[in-house]
């Protein structure tokens, strides 16, 4: 019997999702939206840097999810 490897993201199937994949992608969308709201509402330097970093992290992670799901996306 071979070793069992846990899989979080279901690669190659756009409509097929696991629960953890759905929750983590929803969290990235919420993080990106929260970053934009924080950048819009606050003028403090520390909060603006949090907003920028949250938006950038959410974008990078969302693109990572898309590239796992669709390997030839934007290439």
Rosetta blueprint (number, residue, H / E / L):
1 X L
2 X L
3 X L
4 X L
5 X L
6 X L
7 X L
8 X L
9 X L
10 X L
11 X L
12 X L
13 X L
14 X L
15 X L
16 X L
17 X L
18 X L
19 X H
20 X H
21 X H
22 X H
23 X H
24 X H
25 X H
26 X H
27 X H
28 X H
29 X H
30 X H
31 X H
32 X H
33 X H
34 X H
35 X H
36 X H
37 X H
38 X H
39 X H
40 X H
41 X H
42 X L
43 X L
44 X L
45 X H
46 X H
47 X H
48 X H
49 X H
50 X H
51 X H
52 X H
53 X H
54 X H
55 X H
56 X H
57 X H
58 X H
59 X H
60 X H
61 X H
62 X H
63 X H
64 X H
65 X H
66 X H
67 X H
68 X H
69 X H
70 X L
71 X L
72 X L
73 X L
74 X L
75 X L
